[in-house]
Amino acid sequence: MYHEFPKPGKLEIRATKPLANGRDLSRAYSPGVAEACLEIKADPANAARFTTRGNLVAVISNGTAVLGLGNIGALASKPVMEGKAVLFKKFAGIDCFDIEVNEPDPVKLAEIVCSLEPTFGAINLEDIKAPDCFIVEKLCRERMNIPVFHDDQHGTAIVVGAAAKNALFVAEKAFEDVKVVSTGGGAAGIACLNMLLKLGVRRENVWLCDIHGLVYEGREVDMNPQKSCFAQKTDKRTLDEVIEGADLFLGLSGPGVLTQDMVRRMARRPVIFALANPTPEILPDLAREAAPDAIIATGRSDFPNQVNNVLCFPFIFRGALDVGATEINDEMELACIDGIAQLARATTSAEAAAAYRGEQLTFGADYLIPKPFDPRLMAVVSTSVARAAMETGVATRPIENLDAYAAKLKQTVFRSALLMRPVFEAARAASRRIVLTEGEDERVLRAAQAILEETTETPILVGRPEVIEQRCERFGLDVRPGRDFELVNPENDPRYYDYWNSYHELMQRNGVTPDLAKAIMRTNTTAIGAIMVHRGEADSMICGTFGEFRWHLNYVTQVLGKEGLHPQGALSLMILEDGPLFIADTHVHHEPTPAQLAEIAIGAARHVRRFGLEPKVAMCSQSQFGSQSEASGQRVRDAIAVLDATPRGFVYEGEMNVDSALDPELRARIFPHSRMEGPANVLVFAHADAASGVRNILKMRAGGLEVGPILMGMGNRAHIVSPSITSRGILNVAAIAGTPVAQYG
């Protein structure tokens, strides 16, 4: 069972500081910890500097209104609260403790929550029944100087607000003009209506129904102050009576509440939010049968437009925590709505498209709000929230540069962003033309759009115009061939004669006839890209999203090799949890000679500096500093001799095992006089099988993120990626290709 194995529950606690010896112990606890304690005593704000408090949220519940399960008690609610904590960590990097409290009295529960303020930077109240939740939240907000957020109320309201904003935009209606009919007088329903009022809906246009019918003036059954705010002065008493002409139905009640007949009597282009789970107030198919132009959202993941709180709560807390907000106010919630809504109108990210493969993710009636796995949510939404907190004066730690803050958040999502920054900056200083030879591939199309958005490079795609046009439309991309990027059509291009003649001229003494040259220039996109670079129509090329590396390499070297270039090796950057590690040669030389190994080391050192790092190259083998005389050890020793023959501007050492390369203490015991200090950041192997094996193990089992492979020795005029590459990976290689070779030696 998911919740039981391999160990019970979904959370664990990990130390962020070393605790390996007595010195570490004395710093983590007594006596060294006293320094941090005294700093906090002198200035309570230092708690965010010396403890986890500034990134720590409590998810607190008494289990009185859990999901669709009702009042199941505090203990039974624990799996849900653990799950909420996992979402905080996954989507926003926020540490979280779940706290389940056996206290049904709302005033006493509020007292318990308030007493926890020294521990946490913010409080997330969860699954507390109405109207108790209103009391608990009100008391906590009044007494506490940290954000208190009841997600069932405000998280739902924010996502509903974002979806409603975009739905009315699609329907060409305005908040101030629409009639809203709602079912469900609980915490979420009331909060959603209050949010719609903040967005411009008129109170007199809101009709609230619950299990007892319409909320009207004078009603005494099951009323509270929150419901009374929406009481209508009318003789009508049922949902069926008030649904006539409704523009927006908001359902947070139960299954089957809204009938097809009711839908038919709503206004034109009705907006139907049937959010009851697991069975909505009306199934989307039935609603659309009754009103084909309806715009529909549910709380389920198997229909379009899932209203899911995870679009909101991790990111609103991220922004609030990062500026040390004392509360989450209306302006921060509205900023969160704007961020979510605007992101849905933007082009879908490649990562979201990959996570939801097969779904239509183009803004419109079936795509009103972004998907939870859209990695842009954190940077966009959290920055909007942080800005609003600062503008409204509730931020105790204002951020000076919000653009830099957004970039930092982006780096936490895209692990390659920080290391790639100097490469992108160098690429922006140039305006190079990059031909992407497999232009019909979805990943390439998404990468082309990202290249246009994030660099000054000009993408050129090889592919059939009608196919690329259709796929851009299907994938919801803004770019179009001929308008945003140049296109080479292998089936019919005016340059075809020039291309096959150029290829034939280069290859006529290698057995290539004119007919064969013509056939290759019609069918081989890699060869086409290489000819374009050779002719000066592109500065660099990227190929390899399908097929075998050496197949592509053959055509690249056939053409560009005539210019005196030759491949030195393939270098892969593996981004690991504890830092970057470069691996070479993973593809080019199966069993490199000593001279080739030396070339690989020199090329790797040159490229490592492009990332703002100082190369430390370990020449790896099964042999260790002369311990074995087998072939690979001898080849590496000979390569070291080649390197030693000329002064080098980088540190290298070998031959050695990988553990010695990465563990300086082990290396010092085995070879005390090593010229390398600290762990190596480049591993050069004497056999491609070893290099490729390490690369794939790091990627598949150590969570390594690969940048590359980078084809060394070709003057940055060609790169061959692997079939497993993502759109983000292609963008990273394009940035590498976008830097003139003169800029990095």
N, C-alpha and C positions, 0 to 999 in steps of 0.2 A: 504494500500500500504506500502511496505517495507520502502520506504524513508520518509513516512509521519507520521506513527504511531509507538509507542505511543506518540512520540514527533518528530517534524520535524528534518530531518538531521540524521547524523550518528555519531556525535561528541558532547562531552560536556567537560567542564573544571572542575576539582576537586581540592580542596585544599589538600596539603600534610602535612600541619601543623595544629594543633588545633586552632580554633578561637571561643572559647566558653565563654570568659569573657574579662573584661577590660585589664587584664595583657597580654592575648594573643594578643589583638588588638594593644597594645603599642609595642609589639615585632614585629608583622607582618608589622606594618606601623610606623608612627611617634610616639615616637622618636627612638625606638630601631633599625629600619631599617637603620639608619644612619651609624651604625657600619659596616654593610656589604658594604655599598656604599663606605666608606672611605678605606676599605680593597681592594676593586676592583680598586679604584683610585690609590692606592699605587702600586698595581701589577695587571694588567689586567688579568693575568692567574687565579686570584682568582674568576673570574666570574664563572668558572666551579665548584668552591667549594660552593659558596653561592647562586647561581641561577640555573635555569633549563637549561641554555644555553648549557652546555656540553652534554645534552641529547635532544636537541631541533632542529628539522629540519623544514625548510620551503619548502612546495611543491608549486611551482610558475608556473603559466601559463597565457598566454594571450588568450587561447582558439582558436588558429588559426589552429590547427591540432589535433582535439580530437578524439581518438580511430578511429572508422570507420566513424565518423560523419562529419569530415572536419572542416571548419572554422565556428564554431557556436557561437563564441564570449566568452568573459571572464565569464560573468554571467552564461551562460548555461553550462559552463564547471565545475562549482562548485561541482555538485554531484560526478563527476569523481575525482576531487582533494580531496574531503572529503573521498572518498573510498580509495584513495592512503594513506591518513593519517591513516585510520583505519588499513590498512595492516601493516604499520610501527609499530603501537602499538601492534597489535596482534602477529606478527611474531618475533619482535625484542625488544619489550618494549620501543620503541623510541617515545617520545612525538612529536607532529607534528601540525603545523598550515598550513591550505591551504590558499594561497593568490592568488586571481585572479585579474589581472591587465589589465585595458583598455588601452593598449599601443601597437599598431601594429609595431611601429618603433623599430627595434632591438637594435639600439644604445641607444635610450632613455630607453628601457626596461632594458638593461644591467645597466644603471645608477641607475635605481630604485632598482634593485636587489642588487647592490653593497652598496647602502645606508642602507640596512637592516643588514649588517654584525654585528653590536653590539648586535642584538637580537638573532641570531641563531648560532648554532655550525656547521651547514652544510646547503647546498642548493641543493634541487632536482628540476631541471628544467623539465617541463613536457608539452607535447602536444603543442610545438611551431613549426610552419611549417619550412621546409627547403626552402632555405638555411639560413633563419633568425636564426635558432637554432644554427648554427655553429658560427655565429657572436656573439650572446648573450653569448654562453658558452666561447668562446675565450676571450672576454673582461672581463667577470667575473673572469675567472681563472687567468688572468693577474693581476687584481686589488685586488682580495680578498685573505685573508690569512686563509681561511677555505675551506673545500672541496666543490667543485661545480661539480655536476654530472647530465648530461642530460640522464635520464633513457631510453628514447626512443632510443637513440643511444647506449650508453654503456651498459645499462642493457640487452637490447636485444642481443648485441654483445657478452656479457659474457656468457649468457645462450646458445646461438648458438655455441660459442666456446667450451663449456663443452660438448654439445651434439655431435658436430662434432668430438671432440677428441675421444669420446667413440664409435661413429659410425664407424670411420675409424679403430679403434682398432678391432671392431667386423668384419669389412670387410677385415682386414689384409692389410690395405693400409697406406701410410705415407703422411703427409701434403706436403712434398716437391715434391712428385710425382704426386699429383692429379691435374686434370683439373677441375676448378670451373666455372660454368655458373650461373649468378645471374640475376634476374629480379627485378627491383625496385631501382631507383637511389635516393631515399629519405634519410633522416637522418639515419634511422635504417639500410637500405641496405648498405650505404657507411661505417658506423661504423662496421658492420659485416665483410665486406671485409677487412677493415684495421686490424681487430682483427685476421682474418685468416692469413694475412701476418705476424703478430707478432708470430703466432703459427707455421710458417714455409712454408706456401703456397708461391709459386713464383709469383711475379706480372705478369710475362708474361703468366702465366697459368690461369689468371682470365679474364673472358669475361663478361662484364656488359651490360645488356640490360635494356631499359626503355620503356615507351609508344611509343617512336619514333624509337625503334629498337636498334641495337648495338651502343654502345659508341665507336667511332673510331676516329683516328687522322684526324683532319680537319673538324669534324662535328661542326656546328655552332648552331643548333637548341637546345634550352633548355639545354645549357651547363653551368657549373660552375666549379670553380677550383677543387672541390672535385670529380666530375665526371671525369674531364680531367685526373686525376691521373691514371685512369684505361682505358684510350683510347688505342685501339689496332690498329696497323698498318696493315690493311687488306682490302680486297675488299668485305668481307662478311658484310652483313647488317642486318640480322634478327636472331632471336632466333633459328628458325628452321635450319639455316645454321651452327650455332656454337655449337649446342647441341651434335653433333656427338662425341662419345667417352668421354663425360663428366663423371667424377667420382662423382661430387657433384653438385646438383642443389640447389640453394638457392633462394627461392621465397619470396619476400616481396612486392607483387604487387597487383594482383587481381585474381578473379575466372577464371578458365578455360584457363589460359595462357599456361600451359604445357599439351600437348596432349599425348595420349597413344603411338602414333607413335614416338614421340620424346623420350619417356621413353625407347622404344625398341632399339633406336639407341644410348643410353647411354652405358657406360662401364659395364662390369660384376659387379655384386653386387653394383648397384648404390645407392648412398645416396641422398634421396630426402627430402628436407626441404621445404614443401609447407606451408608457415606461414601466408598467407593472411587470414583475419578474416572478416566475419564469414564463407565465402566459400573459401577454399584454391585453389591454382593454379591447383591442381588436387586432386581429392578425393583419399584417401588411397586405397580403394578397386579397383579403376580403375588403379592406379599405380601398384599395386601388380598383377593385372590381366595381365598387360603388361610385368612386370618383377617380377616373383615370388620371386626372391632373394633380392628384393629391401629393403633398410632400410629407414623407413619413419618417419618423424616428422611433426607435424602441430602446429598451434596455438590454437587448440580446445581441450577442456577437455574430449570430448567423443571419442577421439582416443588415442592410445598409444603415448608416447613421446610428451606431450604438452610442447612447448617452452614458458615458463611463466616467466616474469621478477621477479615475487615474489620469485623465487629461488635465486635471486641475491641481489636486492637493499636493503632489510632490513638488510642483514647480512654484506654487504660491508660498509654500513653506521655505523652499530654497531661497527665493528672493527675500523673504522676510528675515530669515536667519542671517543671511549674508550682510544685511545692513543693520542688524541688531534691532529690528523693529519691536516696539512695545505693544503693538496690536496689529491686527489685520482689519483695516477699515474699508469703507465703501469704495474709495478711490482705488485701492489695491485690488479689490474684487473686480471692479469694472475694467481695470488695466489687464487683468487676467483674461477676462472675456474678450477684450479687443485682440490680445495676443493670439488666443486660440482661433478666433474667427478669421483673422488675417492670414494665419498660417494655412488654413484650409483653402483659402483663395489662391495661395501661391502654388507653384509647381510641386507635385509630390516628390518627396525625397526618394532616392534609389533604395535606401535602407528600408523605408516603409513599404515600398513596392515589393521588395524581396520578402519581407515578413508576411505580406498579404497577397502573395502571388495569385493571379487569376481574378482579383477584384478590380472593379473600375474605380480608380482613385483620381478622377477629374472633377474639379469643383462643379457642383450643380445639385439637382434634387436628390441624388443618391450619394452625394459626398459633401455634407454640410460642415463636418468637423473632422480634424485630422485623426489619424489612428494613434493609439497609445504608444506604438513602437516607432513613431516618427522621432528621430533623434534630435530634430531641431526644436522640439518643444521646450527643453530646458533653457536654452539660450534665449529664445524669443520671449517666452512667458515669464521666466524668472527675472529677466532684465526689465521687462515692463512693470512687474510688481515692485522691484527694487526702486525704480525711478519714481513710481507713485508714492512709495513710502517716504522717500526723501523729499518730494515736493509737498507732501502733507505734514512734514515735521515729526514723523514718528520713528525716524531712523536715528539710532544712537551711534552707529558707525557708518556714516555716509561714504559712498564709493566715489572717489574723485573722477575716475575715467570709466564711464559705463560701457564704452566701446571695448576697452581692454577687458572689462569684467565679462562681457558677452563672449569675447574671444576665449577667455579662460574657461568658461562653461562649455564652450564648443570643444575645447581640448579634452575635457573630461569625458565627453561622449565619443569623439573621434580620437582614439588614442594616438593616431599618427599626427594629429594637428600640431602639437608642440614641436616634435622633431622636424616636421616638414616646414615649419615657419620660415627658417632662413632660405630654404629652397624656393618657396613661393615668393618670398621677397626678391630673390635674385631673378626669378622668372618674370616678375612684374616689371623689372627694369628693362626687359627686352620685349619685342613683339614678334615672336617666332610663329611660323606656320607649321602645324603638326598634322600630318595625315594619319587618320585612323582607318586602317585598311579593312576592318570588318564592320563597316558602318551600319549594317542592318541589325546588328545585335543590340538588344535592349540596353545592356550595360554600357555599350559604346555610345548609344544615343543619349542616355542619361549623363554619361561622362562629358559628352560634347556640350550639353547645356551647362553643366557645372564649370567647364573650362571657360565658357563665355561669361559666366557670372562671377567667377573667382580669380581669373587671370586676365592678362592682356594678350593671350595667345589666340591665334586664329585656327580653329579646327577645320580640317578638310576631310570629308568622309567618302569612302569608296563603297558604292552600293547602288541599287536600282531606285530611281526617284520615287516611283509609285509605292514601293514597299516601305521606304523610309518615311514618306508622307503619311501613309496609313498608320505606321507604328508610332510615330510622334503623336498622332491624334489619339490612338488607342491608349497610350501610356500617359496622356495628359500633359505632354511637354509643350512648352511655348515655342520652341525652336522649330524652324521649317527650312528645308533645303532651298538654296537659291536666295533666301532672304537673310538667314542668320549664318549660314556656312556654305562653303563651296562644295560641290558634289562632283565626283567622278563616276560616271555610269559605265561599267564594264561592257554593257551590251550595246551602247550607242553613245560614243563620246567623240566630239570633233577632233580631239587630240590623239585618237587611236592610231592614226598613221604615224605620227611622230613618235609615239610610245613604242610601237613594235619595231620601228626602224632603229630607235636608240638601243633597245634590248638586243636586236640582231647584231648591230654594230659591235656591241660589247662581247657577245657570246658566239659570233660566227666561227671562231676558231676553237670553240668548245663543243662542236657538233650540233649547234642550233641552226636549223634552216629557217628561211623566211616564213614558211608555213607554220613551223613550230613556234616561232616568235609571235606570230599573229594569234595562235591558239592560246599561248600563255598570257598575252595581254588582254584576252577576252575572259579568261577564267581564273587567273591567279592574282588575287588582290594583293598579296604580299609583294610579288614582283612588280605590280603596278605602283605600289607605294615606294618601293626602292628606286624605280625609274624616275618618279617625281622628285625624290630627293636628289638623285644624280643630276637631273636636268635643272635643278635650282628652283623648282616650282613649290617645294616644301623644304623646310629646314630640318625636319626630323620626322620619323615614322614610328608608329606603334602597331604591332601585330601580335597574334598569338592567343586570342581569346578562345580559339579552338585549334585543334591539331597538335602535332608534336613539335617541340622546341627546335630540334635540329633540322626538321623539314623547313621551317621558316628561316632558320639560320643559313641554310644552303642558298636560298634565293637572295637574302640580304647580302651575303658575302660575295655571291656571283657578281652583283652590280656594284655595291659600294666598295668591295675589295679591290676593284680596278683602280680606285683612287688612292691606293696605298694604305688603306685601313685594314686591320685584321682584328678579329675578336680575341680579347685577352682572357675573358672569363665572364661568368654571370655572378653578380653579387646580390644577395638578398638581405635586406634589413629586417630583423625580427624584433618587434616591439614586445617586450616581456614585462611582467609585473614589476620586476626590479630594475628595469632599464633596457636599453637597446643592445642588440648583439648582431653583428654582421657575419654572414656565412658565405664562403666562396671556395671553389668554383662549383656551382650547383648544376650546370648544364652544358658548358661548352666543351671542355676537355675531359674525356673519360678518365684518362690516366696521365695527368700533365707531367711534362719533363721538368727537370730542374729550372731551365730557363723560363718555361711557362709559369711555374710556381712563383718565381721571382716577379714576373710580370703581373701575375694575379695580385701579389702582395702590394706592389707599387700602385696598381690601379685601384685596389680597395682603399689604400691609405688616402689616395687623392679624392675619392668619392666620399669617404667618411668625413672629410673636412667640409664638404658641401653642407653637411648637417650641423655644422658648428661644433663638431666633436674632434678631440685629438686622438688620432688612431694609435692603438696598441695592438699589434698584429702577432698572433700566435700561429706558428707553423705546426700543424697537428699531424700526428702519426701514431701508430701503435707503439712505435719505439719512443723512448724517452731519454733525450740527451745521450745518444749513443748506446743505449742498453741493448738494442737488437740490430742485426746486420741485414734484415730482410729488405726487399726492394723499396717499399714506401719510405722507410726510415732513411735509406741511403739517398733517395731522390730529394727528400726534404733537407738532409744535411748538405747536399750539393747546392740546393737552392739558397740556403743560408750563405754558403760560400760566394754565390753569385751576388747576393745582396751586400755582403761584406766588402766586395771588391771596389765598391764605389760608395762614398758617403751618402747616407740617406737622411731625409728630413723627418723620419718617423721612427718610432720604437718597434722593434720586432724581436722575436725570440723563438727558439725551437731547436730540434724537433721535440715535441712533448705531447702528452696525453691531454685530452680536453679538460679533465678535472684539474690538472696542474695549471692549465691556462687560465682557468676561472677562479682557482683558489690560491691566492698568493702565499698563504701560510704553508700549504702543502708543497708548493713550488720551492719555497725557501728551504724546506727540509731536504728535498731531493737535490736541488741545485742552488746552493746558497749564493752563488755569485751571478745570478741571472741579471741581465741588463734591464729587465722589465719590472716595474713596480706596480702593484695593484693588479686587479683582474684585467685580462685582455678583453677588448671589445670587438675584435675581428678574429675569426677562426678561418684559417686557410687549410684546406685538406688536400692530401696527396691523391685522393681518388674521388671521383664525382659521386659514386655510390654513398660514400661516407658523408659528404657535404649535403647531398640531397636527402639522405636519411635523417640527419640531424635537423635540417630545415623542416621536414614534414613532421617529425616527432614534436618539435617545439610548437608547430602550428596546430596540430591535432590534439596533443595531450597536455601542453603547458599553456594553452590559450594565447600563443604568440600570434601577433598581427603582422603579416608580411607586407613590406613595401618593396616592390620590384617584381621579378628580378631586374637588375640594372645591367645592361649589356656594356661591358667595359671594352675599351679599345677602338670603338667605332666613332670616336669624335662626337658623341652624343647625337649622332645622326640616325640611330635606329635603336629600338628597344623591343624585346620579345617578351611578352607577359605569359602567364600560365592560364590554362582554361578555368581555373578556380577563382580567378581574380574578380573583384567586385567593381562596381562603378567608381566607388571612392578610390580603390586601388589604381584604376586607370587614370583618374584625375591626378593622383600622386605621381605616377610615372610621367604624365604629361607635363607636370611642373618640373620634373627632372629634365625632361626633354626640352623644356622651354628655356633652359639656361645655356647661352653660348659657351662652347667649350673653353674659350679663352678666360672665362671668369673663374674657372676652378683649376686651371693648369692642365 
